Structure formats: C-alpha cells, structure tokens
C-alpha cells in the first residue's frame, strides 16, 4: 500500500492494535506489583493505578455504547447495547486487577472487532450522543473516534508514570514501534 492510499480506517485499526499492545504491556507490568501497591493512592487524577485503569475501562465502555448507536449498527458492539450506562467516570466496578484485566481483554477484543468493521464511509457520519452530565452533542464520527484513542493514550501515560514511580518499567510505549516501514 502506498502512503497516499492509506485511509482513516487504516489509522483507526492501527490505533486499535496500539491500544491492545499497550494495555497488554501496562496490565502485565501492573500484575508484578502486590495488590496493595496497585490500589495505593498515588495522587493521580483517579488516585491509584487501579483507579486510573478503571477510568480508562469505564470511559471505553461509555464510548463503545455511543458508537453502538452509529447507523452502521456494528455487530461487534452488540454486547454493549442495552447495558446500563455508567455516569461516574471515577467508578471502580472491578474489585481487583484480575477482574479489571478480564474486562480489559473483553473491551480490547470488542475494540479490534469494531475497528475491523468500520468503513471509510462510516467515518463521514456525525455521532449524536449524550455525555455523562446529560448534555447532547452531534460531532464528526472520525474525530470522536480519534478522541477515544487519544483518551486511552493520555491516561495510560499516567499509569506508566505511576508504575515507574513504583519501580516497574513498562518498556517501549511509542506508537512508532508498531508502525510498519514503507
């Protein structure tokens, strides 16, 4: 594929692969710590490593539920349709790292399947949704999809800092490590 032939959906799929790769690295690193260290208050936006990972999972679920309302009705998102919508972005619905990891794997499977299903034309739609405060929005789908991935990256960066402060090196985190040469 030439550089000019790359499409927005290719970028979306690359971001889904990066999401899984980084989640695998972060969760593996977190699992090397004792549970008390994963749960320890560290002064981050969402308190602890567990709190920050929970926030990412909760926000991902919220966005996937919004994406499920896209006119394409992605079959990959069927499992989130009709589930209660979480309104608390600081919620920690998973009691420990093992339960959170199981949820993360479920979400990452769904994200990759959804990313495979999205077409270039799908990305031209506007997404109508209501945020956690009840405010209605209508925004370009491609841009909210990019926000979805950027949000994950932002908070995973916080987690890698928290892990480093706890003495755990996550290793390479750059997206460029996954980008194929041309």
CNS distance restraints for C-alpha pairs under 8 A (distance, minus, plus):
assign (resid   1 and name CA) (resid   5 and name CA) 6.19 0.50 0.50
assign (resid   1 and name CA) (resid   6 and name CA) 7.13 0.50 0.50
assign (resid   2 and name CA) (resid   6 and name CA) 6.88 0.50 0.50
assign (resid   2 and name CA) (resid 182 and name CA) 7.70 0.50 0.50
assign (resid   3 and name CA) (resid 182 and name CA) 7.74 0.50 0.50
assign (resid   6 and name CA) (resid  10 and name CA) 6.25 0.50 0.50
assign (resid   6 and name CA) (resid  11 and name CA) 7.86 0.50 0.50
assign (resid   7 and name CA) (resid  11 and name CA) 6.75 0.50 0.50
assign (resid   7 and name CA) (resid 120 and name CA) 7.18 0.50 0.50
assign (resid   8 and name CA) (resid  12 and name CA) 6.29 0.50 0.50
assign (resid   8 and name CA) (resid 120 and name CA) 6.60 0.50 0.50
assign (resid   8 and name CA) (resid 123 and name CA) 7.84 0.50 0.50
assign (resid   8 and name CA) (resid 142 and name CA) 7.90 0.50 0.50
assign (resid   9 and name CA) (resid  13 and name CA) 6.15 0.50 0.50
assign (resid   9 and name CA) (resid 115 and name CA) 7.54 0.50 0.50
assign (resid   9 and name CA) (resid 118 and name CA) 6.73 0.50 0.50
assign (resid   9 and name CA) (resid 119 and name CA) 6.39 0.50 0.50
assign (resid   9 and name CA) (resid 120 and name CA) 5.75 0.50 0.50
assign (resid   9 and name CA) (resid 123 and name CA) 7.84 0.50 0.50
assign (resid  10 and name CA) (resid  14 and name CA) 6.14 0.50 0.50
assign (resid  11 and name CA) (resid  15 and name CA) 6.15 0.50 0.50
assign (resid  12 and name CA) (resid  16 and name CA) 6.27 0.50 0.50
assign (resid  12 and name CA) (resid 115 and name CA) 6.32 0.50 0.50
assign (resid  12 and name CA) (resid 145 and name CA) 7.75 0.50 0.50
assign (resid  12 and name CA) (resid 146 and name CA) 7.56 0.50 0.50
assign (resid  13 and name CA) (resid  17 and name CA) 6.27 0.50 0.50
assign (resid  13 and name CA) (resid 112 and name CA) 7.13 0.50 0.50
assign (resid  13 and name CA) (resid 115 and name CA) 5.41 0.50 0.50
assign (resid  13 and name CA) (resid 116 and name CA) 6.59 0.50 0.50
assign (resid  14 and name CA) (resid  18 and name CA) 6.15 0.50 0.50
assign (resid  14 and name CA) (resid 178 and name CA) 8.00 0.50 0.50
assign (resid  14 and name CA) (resid 179 and name CA) 7.79 0.50 0.50
assign (resid  15 and name CA) (resid  19 and name CA) 5.96 0.50 0.50
assign (resid  15 and name CA) (resid 149 and name CA) 6.60 0.50 0.50
assign (resid  16 and name CA) (resid  20 and name CA) 6.41 0.50 0.50
assign (resid  16 and name CA) (resid 108 and name CA) 7.79 0.50 0.50
assign (resid  16 and name CA) (resid 111 and name CA) 6.36 0.50 0.50
assign (resid  16 and name CA) (resid 112 and name CA) 5.53 0.50 0.50
assign (resid  16 and name CA) (resid 115 and name CA) 6.69 0.50 0.50
assign (resid  16 and name CA) (resid 149 and name CA) 7.74 0.50 0.50
assign (resid  17 and name CA) (resid  21 and name CA) 6.14 0.50 0.50
assign (resid  17 and name CA) (resid 112 and name CA) 6.99 0.50 0.50
assign (resid  18 and name CA) (resid  22 and name CA) 5.98 0.50 0.50
assign (resid  18 and name CA) (resid 175 and name CA) 6.46 0.50 0.50
assign (resid  18 and name CA) (resid 178 and name CA) 7.05 0.50 0.50
assign (resid  19 and name CA) (resid  23 and name CA) 6.04 0.50 0.50
assign (resid  19 and name CA) (resid 108 and name CA) 7.48 0.50 0.50
assign (resid  19 and name CA) (resid 149 and name CA) 7.40 0.50 0.50
assign (resid  19 and name CA) (resid 152 and name CA) 7.48 0.50 0.50
assign (resid  19 and name CA) (resid 153 and name CA) 7.78 0.50 0.50
assign (resid  20 and name CA) (resid  24 and name CA) 6.03 0.50 0.50
assign (resid  20 and name CA) (resid 108 and name CA) 5.85 0.50 0.50
assign (resid  21 and name CA) (resid  25 and name CA) 6.37 0.50 0.50
assign (resid  22 and name CA) (resid  26 and name CA) 6.02 0.50 0.50
assign (resid  22 and name CA) (resid 156 and name CA) 7.98 0.50 0.50
assign (resid  22 and name CA) (resid 173 and name CA) 6.78 0.50 0.50
assign (resid  23 and name CA) (resid  27 and name CA) 5.84 0.50 0.50
assign (resid  23 and name CA) (resid 104 and name CA) 7.80 0.50 0.50
assign (resid  24 and name CA) (resid  28 and name CA) 5.93 0.50 0.50
assign (resid  25 and name CA) (resid  29 and name CA) 6.11 0.50 0.50
assign (resid  25 and name CA) (resid 170 and name CA) 6.21 0.50 0.50
assign (resid  25 and name CA) (resid 171 and name CA) 7.90 0.50 0.50
assign (resid  26 and name CA) (resid  30 and name CA) 6.07 0.50 0.50
assign (resid  26 and name CA) (resid 156 and name CA) 7.66 0.50 0.50
assign (resid  26 and name CA) (resid 159 and name CA) 7.58 0.50 0.50
assign (resid  26 and name CA) (resid 160 and name CA) 7.00 0.50 0.50
assign (resid  26 and name CA) (resid 170 and name CA) 6.23 0.50 0.50
assign (resid  27 and name CA) (resid  31 and name CA) 6.05 0.50 0.50
assign (resid  27 and name CA) (resid 101 and name CA) 6.92 0.50 0.50
assign (resid  28 and name CA) (resid  32 and name CA) 6.89 0.50 0.50
assign (resid  29 and name CA) (resid  33 and name CA) 7.57 0.50 0.50
assign (resid  29 and name CA) (resid 163 and name CA) 7.52 0.50 0.50
assign (resid  29 and name CA) (resid 168 and name CA) 6.48 0.50 0.50
assign (resid  29 and name CA) (resid 169 and name CA) 7.22 0.50 0.50
assign (resid  29 and name CA) (resid 170 and name CA) 5.88 0.50 0.50
assign (resid  30 and name CA) (resid  38 and name CA) 6.71 0.50 0.50
assign (resid  30 and name CA) (resid  49 and name CA) 7.81 0.50 0.50
assign (resid  30 and name CA) (resid 163 and name CA) 6.96 0.50 0.50
assign (resid  30 and name CA) (resid 168 and name CA) 7.82 0.50 0.50
assign (resid  31 and name CA) (resid  97 and name CA) 7.38 0.50 0.50
assign (resid  32 and name CA) (resid 168 and name CA) 7.95 0.50 0.50
assign (resid  33 and name CA) (resid  37 and name CA) 6.06 0.50 0.50
assign (resid  33 and name CA) (resid  38 and name CA) 6.44 0.50 0.50
assign (resid  34 and name CA) (resid  38 and name CA) 6.64 0.50 0.50
assign (resid  35 and name CA) (resid  39 and name CA) 6.24 0.50 0.50
assign (resid  35 and name CA) (resid  96 and name CA) 7.60 0.50 0.50
assign (resid  35 and name CA) (resid  97 and name CA) 7.52 0.50 0.50
assign (resid  36 and name CA) (resid  40 and name CA) 5.84 0.50 0.50
assign (resid  37 and name CA) (resid 166 and name CA) 7.78 0.50 0.50
assign (resid  38 and name CA) (resid  48 and name CA) 6.62 0.50 0.50
assign (resid  38 and name CA) (resid  49 and name CA) 5.29 0.50 0.50
assign (resid  38 and name CA) (resid  50 and name CA) 5.60 0.50 0.50
assign (resid  38 and name CA) (resid  97 and name CA) 7.69 0.50 0.50
assign (resid  39 and name CA) (resid  48 and name CA) 5.51 0.50 0.50
assign (resid  39 and name CA) (resid  49 and name CA) 6.34 0.50 0.50
assign (resid  39 and name CA) (resid  50 and name CA) 5.45 0.50 0.50
assign (resid  39 and name CA) (resid  51 and name CA) 7.34 0.50 0.50
assign (resid  40 and name CA) (resid  47 and name CA) 7.71 0.50 0.50
assign (resid  40 and name CA) (resid  48 and name CA) 5.43 0.50 0.50
assign (resid  40 and name CA) (resid  49 and name CA) 7.44 0.50 0.50
assign (resid  41 and name CA) (resid  47 and name CA) 4.98 0.50 0.50
assign (resid  41 and name CA) (resid  48 and name CA) 4.74 0.50 0.50
assign (resid  42 and name CA) (resid  47 and name CA) 5.54 0.50 0.50
assign (resid  42 and name CA) (resid  48 and name CA) 5.33 0.50 0.50
assign (resid  42 and name CA) (resid  49 and name CA) 7.82 0.50 0.50
assign (resid  42 and name CA) (resid 162 and name CA) 7.33 0.50 0.50
assign (resid  43 and name CA) (resid  47 and name CA) 5.21 0.50 0.50
assign (resid  43 and name CA) (resid  48 and name CA) 7.23 0.50 0.50
assign (resid  44 and name CA) (resid  48 and name CA) 6.41 0.50 0.50
assign (resid  44 and name CA) (resid  52 and name CA) 7.77 0.50 0.50
assign (resid  44 and name CA) (resid 158 and name CA) 7.55 0.50 0.50
assign (resid  45 and name CA) (resid  52 and name CA) 7.44 0.50 0.50
assign (resid  46 and name CA) (resid  51 and name CA) 5.12 0.50 0.50
assign (resid  46 and name CA) (resid  52 and name CA) 5.02 0.50 0.50
assign (resid  46 and name CA) (resid  55 and name CA) 7.17 0.50 0.50
assign (resid  46 and name CA) (resid  90 and name CA) 6.43 0.50 0.50
assign (resid  47 and name CA) (resid  51 and name CA) 5.78 0.50 0.50
assign (resid  47 and name CA) (resid  52 and name CA) 6.88 0.50 0.50
assign (resid  48 and name CA) (resid  52 and name CA) 6.08 0.50 0.50
assign (resid  48 and name CA) (resid 162 and name CA) 7.92 0.50 0.50
assign (resid  49 and name CA) (resid  53 and name CA) 6.14 0.50 0.50
assign (resid  49 and name CA) (resid 159 and name CA) 5.87 0.50 0.50
assign (resid  49 and name CA) (resid 162 and name CA) 6.53 0.50 0.50
assign (resid  49 and name CA) (resid 163 and name CA) 7.47 0.50 0.50
assign (resid  50 and name CA) (resid  54 and name CA) 5.92 0.50 0.50
assign (resid  50 and name CA) (resid  92 and name CA) 7.98 0.50 0.50
assign (resid  50 and name CA) (resid  96 and name CA) 7.67 0.50 0.50
assign (resid  50 and name CA) (resid  97 and name CA) 6.86 0.50 0.50
assign (resid  51 and name CA) (resid  55 and name CA) 6.16 0.50 0.50
assign (resid  51 and name CA) (resid  90 and name CA) 7.13 0.50 0.50
assign (resid  51 and name CA) (resid  91 and name CA) 7.88 0.50 0.50
assign (resid  51 and name CA) (resid  92 and name CA) 6.35 0.50 0.50
assign (resid  52 and name CA) (resid  56 and name CA) 6.42 0.50 0.50
assign (resid  52 and name CA) (resid 155 and name CA) 6.83 0.50 0.50
assign (resid  52 and name CA) (resid 156 and name CA) 7.96 0.50 0.50
assign (resid  52 and name CA) (resid 158 and name CA) 7.82 0.50 0.50
assign (resid  52 and name CA) (resid 159 and name CA) 6.72 0.50 0.50
assign (resid  53 and name CA) (resid  57 and name CA) 6.36 0.50 0.50
assign (resid  53 and name CA) (resid 100 and name CA) 7.91 0.50 0.50
assign (resid  53 and name CA) (resid 155 and name CA) 7.85 0.50 0.50
assign (resid  53 and name CA) (resid 156 and name CA) 7.56 0.50 0.50
assign (resid  53 and name CA) (resid 159 and name CA) 7.36 0.50 0.50
assign (resid  54 and name CA) (resid  58 and name CA) 6.04 0.50 0.50
assign (resid  54 and name CA) (resid  90 and name CA) 7.55 0.50 0.50
assign (resid  54 and name CA) (resid  91 and name CA) 7.04 0.50 0.50
assign (resid  54 and name CA) (resid  92 and name CA) 5.45 0.50 0.50
assign (resid  54 and name CA) (resid  93 and name CA) 7.47 0.50 0.50
assign (resid  54 and name CA) (resid  94 and name CA) 7.38 0.50 0.50
assign (resid  54 and name CA) (resid 100 and name CA) 7.05 0.50 0.50
assign (resid  55 and name CA) (resid  59 and name CA) 5.99 0.50 0.50
assign (resid  55 and name CA) (resid  89 and name CA) 5.88 0.50 0.50
assign (resid  55 and name CA) (resid  90 and name CA) 5.70 0.50 0.50
assign (resid  55 and name CA) (resid  91 and name CA) 6.82 0.50 0.50
assign (resid  55 and name CA) (resid  92 and name CA) 7.28 0.50 0.50
assign (resid  56 and name CA) (resid  60 and name CA) 5.98 0.50 0.50
assign (resid  56 and name CA) (resid 151 and name CA) 7.83 0.50 0.50
assign (resid  56 and name CA) (resid 152 and name CA) 6.06 0.50 0.50
assign (resid  56 and name CA) (resid 155 and name CA) 6.88 0.50 0.50
assign (resid  56 and name CA) (resid 156 and name CA) 7.98 0.50 0.50
assign (resid  57 and name CA) (resid  61 and name CA) 6.21 0.50 0.50
assign (resid  57 and name CA) (resid 103 and name CA) 7.62 0.50 0.50
assign (resid  57 and name CA) (resid 104 and name CA) 6.55 0.50 0.50
assign (resid  57 and name CA) (resid 107 and name CA) 7.64 0.50 0.50
assign (resid  58 and name CA) (resid  62 and name CA) 6.31 0.50 0.50
assign (resid  58 and name CA) (resid  86 and name CA) 7.08 0.50 0.50
assign (resid  58 and name CA) (resid  89 and name CA) 6.51 0.50 0.50
assign (resid  58 and name CA) (resid  91 and name CA) 7.29 0.50 0.50
assign (resid  59 and name CA) (resid  63 and name CA) 6.22 0.50 0.50
assign (resid  59 and name CA) (resid  89 and name CA) 6.62 0.50 0.50
assign (resid  60 and name CA) (resid  64 and name CA) 6.04 0.50 0.50
assign (resid  60 and name CA) (resid 107 and name CA) 7.61 0.50 0.50
assign (resid  60 and name CA) (resid 148 and name CA) 7.23 0.50 0.50
assign (resid  60 and name CA) (resid 152 and name CA) 7.94 0.50 0.50
assign (resid  61 and name CA) (resid  65 and name CA) 6.09 0.50 0.50
assign (resid  61 and name CA) (resid  80 and name CA) 7.63 0.50 0.50
assign (resid  61 and name CA) (resid 107 and name CA) 7.46 0.50 0.50
assign (resid  62 and name CA) (resid  66 and name CA) 6.42 0.50 0.50
assign (resid  62 and name CA) (resid  85 and name CA) 6.52 0.50 0.50
assign (resid  62 and name CA) (resid  86 and name CA) 6.77 0.50 0.50
assign (resid  63 and name CA) (resid  67 and name CA) 6.10 0.50 0.50
assign (resid  63 and name CA) (resid 148 and name CA) 6.97 0.50 0.50
assign (resid  64 and name CA) (resid  68 and name CA) 6.04 0.50 0.50
assign (resid  64 and name CA) (resid  77 and name CA) 7.02 0.50 0.50
assign (resid  64 and name CA) (resid  80 and name CA) 7.21 0.50 0.50
assign (resid  64 and name CA) (resid 111 and name CA) 7.95 0.50 0.50
assign (resid  65 and name CA) (resid  69 and name CA) 7.01 0.50 0.50
assign (resid  65 and name CA) (resid  77 and name CA) 7.53 0.50 0.50
assign (resid  65 and name CA) (resid  80 and name CA) 5.76 0.50 0.50
assign (resid  65 and name CA) (resid  81 and name CA) 6.29 0.50 0.50
assign (resid  65 and name CA) (resid  85 and name CA) 7.74 0.50 0.50
assign (resid  66 and name CA) (resid  70 and name CA) 7.42 0.50 0.50
assign (resid  66 and name CA) (resid 127 and name CA) 7.95 0.50 0.50
assign (resid  66 and name CA) (resid 129 and name CA) 6.24 0.50 0.50
assign (resid  67 and name CA) (resid  77 and name CA) 7.89 0.50 0.50
assign (resid  67 and name CA) (resid 127 and name CA) 7.67 0.50 0.50
assign (resid  68 and name CA) (resid  73 and name CA) 5.96 0.50 0.50
assign (resid  68 and name CA) (resid  74 and name CA) 6.36 0.50 0.50
assign (resid  68 and name CA) (resid  77 and name CA) 5.57 0.50 0.50
assign (resid  68 and name CA) (resid  78 and name CA) 7.26 0.50 0.50
assign (resid  68 and name CA) (resid  80 and name CA) 7.43 0.50 0.50
assign (resid  68 and name CA) (resid  81 and name CA) 6.58 0.50 0.50
assign (resid  69 and name CA) (resid  73 and name CA) 6.37 0.50 0.50
assign (resid  70 and name CA) (resid  74 and name CA) 7.68 0.50 0.50
assign (resid  70 and name CA) (resid 127 and name CA) 6.60 0.50 0.50
assign (resid  72 and name CA) (resid 122 and name CA) 6.96 0.50 0.50
assign (resid  73 and name CA) (resid  77 and name CA) 7.78 0.50 0.50
assign (resid  74 and name CA) (resid  78 and name CA) 7.08 0.50 0.50
assign (resid  74 and name CA) (resid 114 and name CA) 6.62 0.50 0.50
assign (resid  74 and name CA) (resid 117 and name CA) 6.82 0.50 0.50
assign (resid  74 and name CA) (resid 118 and name CA) 7.81 0.50 0.50
assign (resid  75 and name CA) (resid 114 and name CA) 7.82 0.50 0.50
assign (resid  76 and name CA) (resid 110 and name CA) 6.03 0.50 0.50
assign (resid  76 and name CA) (resid 113 and name CA) 5.67 0.50 0.50
assign (resid  76 and name CA) (resid 114 and name CA) 5.17 0.50 0.50
assign (resid  76 and name CA) (resid 117 and name CA) 7.68 0.50 0.50
assign (resid  77 and name CA) (resid  81 and name CA) 6.86 0.50 0.50
assign (resid  77 and name CA) (resid 110 and name CA) 6.70 0.50 0.50
assign (resid  77 and name CA) (resid 114 and name CA) 6.68 0.50 0.50
assign (resid  79 and name CA) (resid  83 and name CA) 8.00 0.50 0.50
assign (resid  86 and name CA) (resid 132 and name CA) 7.80 0.50 0.50
assign (resid  87 and name CA) (resid 132 and name CA) 4.93 0.50 0.50
assign (resid  87 and name CA) (resid 133 and name CA) 7.59 0.50 0.50
assign (resid  88 and name CA) (resid 132 and name CA) 7.41 0.50 0.50
assign (resid  94 and name CA) (resid  99 and name CA) 5.54 0.50 0.50
assign (resid  94 and name CA) (resid 100 and name CA) 5.29 0.50 0.50
assign (resid  95 and name CA) (resid  99 and name CA) 6.62 0.50 0.50
assign (resid  95 and name CA) (resid 100 and name CA) 7.49 0.50 0.50
assign (resid  96 and name CA) (resid 100 and name CA) 6.28 0.50 0.50
assign (resid  97 and name CA) (resid 101 and name CA) 5.85 0.50 0.50
assign (resid  98 and name CA) (resid 102 and name CA) 6.31 0.50 0.50
assign (resid  99 and name CA) (resid 103 and name CA) 6.37 0.50 0.50
assign (resid 100 and name CA) (resid 104 and name CA) 6.08 0.50 0.50
assign (resid 101 and name CA) (resid 105 and name CA) 6.20 0.50 0.50
assign (resid 102 and name CA) (resid 106 and name CA) 6.37 0.50 0.50
assign (resid 103 and name CA) (resid 107 and name CA) 6.18 0.50 0.50
assign (resid 104 and name CA) (resid 108 and name CA) 6.03 0.50 0.50
assign (resid 105 and name CA) (resid 109 and name CA) 6.10 0.50 0.50
assign (resid 106 and name CA) (resid 110 and name CA) 6.31 0.50 0.50
assign (resid 107 and name CA) (resid 111 and name CA) 6.02 0.50 0.50
assign (resid 108 and name CA) (resid 112 and name CA) 6.16 0.50 0.50
assign (resid 109 and name CA) (resid 113 and name CA) 6.23 0.50 0.50
assign (resid 110 and name CA) (resid 114 and name CA) 5.98 0.50 0.50
assign (resid 111 and name CA) (resid 115 and name CA) 5.99 0.50 0.50
assign (resid 112 and name CA) (resid 116 and name CA) 6.23 0.50 0.50
assign (resid 113 and name CA) (resid 117 and name CA) 6.45 0.50 0.50
assign (resid 114 and name CA) (resid 118 and name CA) 6.37 0.50 0.50
assign (resid 118 and name CA) (resid 122 and name CA) 6.17 0.50 0.50
assign (resid 118 and name CA) (resid 123 and name CA) 7.49 0.50 0.50
assign (resid 119 and name CA) (resid 123 and name CA) 6.82 0.50 0.50
assign (resid 120 and name CA) (resid 124 and name CA) 7.28 0.50 0.50
assign (resid 121 and name CA) (resid 125 and name CA) 7.55 0.50 0.50
assign (resid 122 and name CA) (resid 141 and name CA) 7.85 0.50 0.50
assign (resid 123 and name CA) (resid 140 and name CA) 7.68 0.50 0.50
assign (resid 123 and name CA) (resid 141 and name CA) 5.44 0.50 0.50
assign (resid 123 and name CA) (resid 142 and name CA) 4.88 0.50 0.50
assign (resid 124 and name CA) (resid 140 and name CA) 6.92 0.50 0.50
assign (resid 124 and name CA) (resid 141 and name CA) 6.55 0.50 0.50
assign (resid 124 and name CA) (resid 142 and name CA) 6.86 0.50 0.50
assign (resid 125 and name CA) (resid 140 and name CA) 6.19 0.50 0.50
assign (resid 125 and name CA) (resid 141 and name CA) 5.64 0.50 0.50
assign (resid 125 and name CA) (resid 142 and name CA) 7.95 0.50 0.50
assign (resid 126 and name CA) (resid 138 and name CA) 6.05 0.50 0.50
assign (resid 126 and name CA) (resid 139 and name CA) 5.19 0.50 0.50
assign (resid 126 and name CA) (resid 140 and name CA) 4.35 0.50 0.50
assign (resid 126 and name CA) (resid 141 and name CA) 5.08 0.50 0.50
assign (resid 127 and name CA) (resid 137 and name CA) 7.82 0.50 0.50
assign (resid 127 and name CA) (resid 138 and name CA) 5.41 0.50 0.50
assign (resid 127 and name CA) (resid 139 and name CA) 5.34 0.50 0.50
assign (resid 127 and name CA) (resid 140 and name CA) 6.07 0.50 0.50
assign (resid 127 and name CA) (resid 141 and name CA) 5.20 0.50 0.50
assign (resid 128 and name CA) (resid 136 and name CA) 7.27 0.50 0.50
assign (resid 128 and name CA) (resid 137 and name CA) 5.58 0.50 0.50
assign (resid 128 and name CA) (resid 138 and name CA) 4.32 0.50 0.50
assign (resid 128 and name CA) (resid 139 and name CA) 6.65 0.50 0.50
assign (resid 129 and name CA) (resid 136 and name CA) 5.78 0.50 0.50
assign (resid 129 and name CA) (resid 137 and name CA) 5.45 0.50 0.50
assign (resid 129 and name CA) (resid 138 and name CA) 6.59 0.50 0.50
assign (resid 130 and name CA) (resid 134 and name CA) 5.48 0.50 0.50
assign (resid 130 and name CA) (resid 135 and name CA) 5.26 0.50 0.50
assign (resid 130 and name CA) (resid 136 and name CA) 4.34 0.50 0.50
assign (resid 130 and name CA) (resid 137 and name CA) 6.12 0.50 0.50
assign (resid 131 and name CA) (resid 135 and name CA) 5.42 0.50 0.50
assign (resid 131 and name CA) (resid 136 and name CA) 6.55 0.50 0.50
assign (resid 131 and name CA) (resid 137 and name CA) 7.66 0.50 0.50
assign (resid 139 and name CA) (resid 143 and name CA) 7.51 0.50 0.50
assign (resid 139 and name CA) (resid 144 and name CA) 6.99 0.50 0.50
assign (resid 140 and name CA) (resid 144 and name CA) 6.55 0.50 0.50
assign (resid 141 and name CA) (resid 145 and name CA) 6.10 0.50 0.50
assign (resid 142 and name CA) (resid 146 and name CA) 6.26 0.50 0.50
assign (resid 143 and name CA) (resid 147 and name CA) 6.19 0.50 0.50
assign (resid 144 and name CA) (resid 148 and name CA) 6.12 0.50 0.50
assign (resid 145 and name CA) (resid 149 and name CA) 6.65 0.50 0.50
assign (resid 146 and name CA) (resid 150 and name CA) 6.08 0.50 0.50
assign (resid 147 and name CA) (resid 151 and name CA) 5.86 0.50 0.50
assign (resid 148 and name CA) (resid 152 and name CA) 6.62 0.50 0.50
assign (resid 149 and name CA) (resid 153 and name CA) 6.36 0.50 0.50
assign (resid 150 and name CA) (resid 154 and name CA) 6.08 0.50 0.50
assign (resid 151 and name CA) (resid 155 and name CA) 6.41 0.50 0.50
assign (resid 152 and name CA) (resid 156 and name CA) 5.98 0.50 0.50
assign (resid 153 and name CA) (resid 157 and name CA) 6.07 0.50 0.50
assign (resid 154 and name CA) (resid 158 and name CA) 6.79 0.50 0.50
assign (resid 155 and name CA) (resid 159 and name CA) 6.38 0.50 0.50
assign (resid 156 and name CA) (resid 160 and name CA) 6.14 0.50 0.50
assign (resid 157 and name CA) (resid 161 and name CA) 6.36 0.50 0.50
assign (resid 158 and name CA) (resid 162 and name CA) 6.28 0.50 0.50
assign (resid 159 and name CA) (resid 163 and name CA) 6.04 0.50 0.50
assign (resid 160 and name CA) (resid 164 and name CA) 6.04 0.50 0.50
assign (resid 160 and name CA) (resid 169 and name CA) 7.77 0.50 0.50
assign (resid 160 and name CA) (resid 170 and name CA) 6.49 0.50 0.50
assign (resid 161 and name CA) (resid 165 and name CA) 6.15 0.50 0.50
assign (resid 162 and name CA) (resid 166 and name CA) 6.31 0.50 0.50
assign (resid 163 and name CA) (resid 167 and name CA) 6.35 0.50 0.50
assign (resid 163 and name CA) (resid 168 and name CA) 5.13 0.50 0.50
assign (resid 163 and name CA) (resid 169 and name CA) 6.86 0.50 0.50
assign (resid 163 and name CA) (resid 170 and name CA) 7.51 0.50 0.50
assign (resid 164 and name CA) (resid 168 and name CA) 4.91 0.50 0.50
assign (resid 164 and name CA) (resid 169 and name CA) 5.57 0.50 0.50
assign (resid 164 and name CA) (resid 170 and name CA) 7.61 0.50 0.50
assign (resid 172 and name CA) (resid 177 and name CA) 7.69 0.50 0.50
assign (resid 173 and name CA) (resid 177 and name CA) 7.73 0.50 0.50
assign (resid 174 and name CA) (resid 178 and name CA) 7.97 0.50 0.50
assign (resid 175 and name CA) (resid 179 and name CA) 6.79 0.50 0.50
